Amino acid sequence: MTFLILLLVVAAALAAATVHLIRHDGLGPQRRPASHFEDTRFLSPLAR
């Protein structure tokens, strides 16, 4: 019985994490990290 309760708790936690990721996904582009620099060699000609 303890194993079943533990399994249910783990399943509920995974389901909650999945719902959280689904709701917070697709928030649009985020800013790049501060340590990232933009290499102009990889820009398209229209972006220069």
Residue frames as a rotation matrix with the C-alpha (Angstrom) as fourth column:
MET 1
0.569 0.823 0.000 0.00
0.823 -0.569 0.000 0.00
0.000 0.000 -1.000 0.00
THR 2
0.397 -0.510 -0.763 2.87
0.174 -0.775 0.608 2.37
-0.901 -0.374 -0.219 0.80
PHE 3
-0.661 -0.664 0.350 4.41
0.426 0.052 0.903 1.70
-0.618 0.746 0.249 -2.61
LEU 4
-0.121 0.713 0.691 1.12
0.976 -0.042 0.215 2.54
0.182 0.700 -0.691 -4.32
ILE 5
0.792 0.384 -0.474 0.82
0.512 -0.841 0.174 5.84
-0.332 -0.380 -0.863 -2.43
LEU 6
-0.026 -0.896 -0.443 4.43
0.091 -0.444 0.892 6.71
-0.995 -0.018 0.093 -3.26
LEU 7
-0.665 -0.166 0.729 3.82
0.692 0.230 0.684 5.86
-0.281 0.959 -0.038 -6.90
LEU 8
0.358 0.881 0.308 0.71
0.923 -0.384 0.025 8.06
0.141 0.275 -0.951 -6.92
VAL 9
0.639 -0.200 -0.743 2.64
0.245 -0.862 0.443 10.97
-0.729 -0.465 -0.502 -5.39
VAL 10
-0.489 -0.873 -0.004 5.39
0.205 -0.119 0.972 10.67
-0.848 0.474 0.237 -8.02
ALA 11
-0.443 0.399 0.803 2.82
0.896 0.168 0.411 10.44
0.029 0.902 -0.432 -10.83
ALA 12
0.669 0.722 -0.176 0.98
0.735 -0.678 0.009 13.51
-0.113 -0.135 -0.984 -9.51
ALA 13
0.281 -0.655 -0.701 4.24
0.091 -0.709 0.699 15.48
-0.955 -0.260 -0.139 -9.27
LEU 14
-0.725 -0.556 0.406 5.17
0.413 0.120 0.903 14.56
-0.551 0.822 0.143 -12.84
ALA 15
-0.033 0.804 0.593 1.71
0.987 -0.067 0.146 15.49
0.157 0.590 -0.792 -14.09
ALA 16
0.750 0.281 -0.599 1.91
0.462 -0.870 0.171 18.85
-0.473 -0.405 -0.783 -12.31
ALA 17
-0.182 -0.898 -0.400 5.34
0.062 -0.416 0.907 19.52
-0.981 0.140 0.132 -13.78
THR 18
-0.646 -0.001 0.763 4.07
0.736 0.263 0.624 18.64
-0.202 0.965 -0.169 -17.25
VAL 19
0.448 0.871 0.201 1.10
0.890 -0.456 -0.005 20.99
0.087 0.181 -0.980 -16.95
HIS 20
0.538 -0.332 -0.775 3.42
0.210 -0.837 0.505 23.73
-0.817 -0.434 -0.380 -15.69
LEU 21
-0.573 -0.818 0.051 5.75
0.214 -0.089 0.973 23.30
-0.791 0.569 0.226 -18.69
ILE 22
-0.348 0.526 0.776 2.83
0.936 0.146 0.321 23.26
0.056 0.838 -0.543 -21.11
ARG 23
0.682 0.702 -0.203 1.37
0.721 -0.693 0.026 26.47
-0.122 -0.164 -0.979 -19.69
HIS 24
0.594 -0.505 -0.627 4.68
-0.079 -0.812 0.579 28.34
-0.801 -0.294 -0.522 -19.63
ASP 25
-0.355 -0.688 0.633 6.00
0.639 0.316 0.701 27.24
-0.682 0.654 0.327 -23.00
GLY 26
-0.155 0.266 0.952 5.87
0.950 -0.224 0.217 29.47
0.271 0.938 -0.217 -26.04
LEU 27
0.464 0.299 -0.834 6.29
0.643 -0.761 0.085 32.81
-0.609 -0.576 -0.545 -24.28
GLY 28
0.990 -0.116 0.082 8.11
-0.013 -0.650 -0.759 34.18
0.142 0.751 -0.645 -27.28
PRO 29
0.302 -0.953 -0.028 11.77
0.431 0.162 -0.888 34.90
0.851 0.256 0.459 -27.77
GLN 30
0.863 -0.129 -0.488 13.79
0.444 -0.265 0.856 35.54
-0.240 -0.956 -0.171 -24.68
ARG 31
0.759 -0.641 -0.112 16.80
-0.648 -0.725 -0.233 37.79
0.068 0.250 -0.966 -24.51
ARG 32
0.511 -0.654 -0.558 20.14
0.126 0.699 -0.704 36.20
0.850 0.290 0.439 -25.12
PRO 33
0.656 -0.324 -0.681 22.49
0.751 0.197 0.630 35.53
-0.070 -0.925 0.373 -22.20
ALA 34
0.899 -0.325 -0.293 24.78
-0.258 -0.935 0.244 38.38
-0.353 -0.144 -0.925 -21.19
SER 35
0.015 -0.967 0.255 27.84
-0.178 0.248 0.952 36.29
-0.984 -0.060 -0.168 -22.07
HIS 36
0.180 0.134 0.974 26.64
0.817 0.531 -0.224 35.81
-0.547 0.837 -0.013 -25.66
PHE 37
-0.352 -0.278 -0.894 28.01
-0.263 -0.887 0.380 38.03
-0.898 0.369 0.239 -28.38
GLU 38
0.719 0.674 0.173 26.53
0.037 0.211 -0.977 38.33
-0.694 0.708 0.127 -31.85
ASP 39
-0.396 -0.874 0.281 28.90
0.292 0.170 0.941 37.16
-0.871 0.455 0.188 -34.54
THR 40
0.134 0.479 -0.868 28.26
-0.593 -0.663 -0.457 39.23
-0.794 0.575 0.195 -37.67
ARG 41
-0.799 -0.465 -0.382 29.57
-0.582 0.437 0.686 36.44
-0.152 0.770 -0.620 -39.91
PHE 42
-0.868 0.484 0.110 26.38
0.486 0.874 -0.010 34.50
-0.100 0.045 -0.994 -39.24
LEU 43
-0.254 0.791 -0.556 23.89
-0.055 -0.586 -0.809 37.31
-0.966 -0.175 0.192 -39.86
SER 44
0.228 0.406 0.885 21.78
0.891 0.280 -0.358 37.35
-0.393 0.870 -0.298 -42.96
PRO 45
-0.659 -0.543 0.520 22.58
0.723 -0.647 0.241 40.08
0.206 0.535 0.819 -45.47
LEU 46
0.047 0.762 0.646 19.28
0.308 -0.626 0.716 41.85
0.950 0.166 -0.264 -44.68
ALA 47
0.789 0.257 -0.557 20.06
0.587 -0.050 0.808 41.94
0.180 -0.965 -0.190 -40.94
ARG 48
-0.183 -0.960 -0.213 23.35
0.978 -0.200 0.060 43.82
-0.100 -0.197 0.975 -41.42
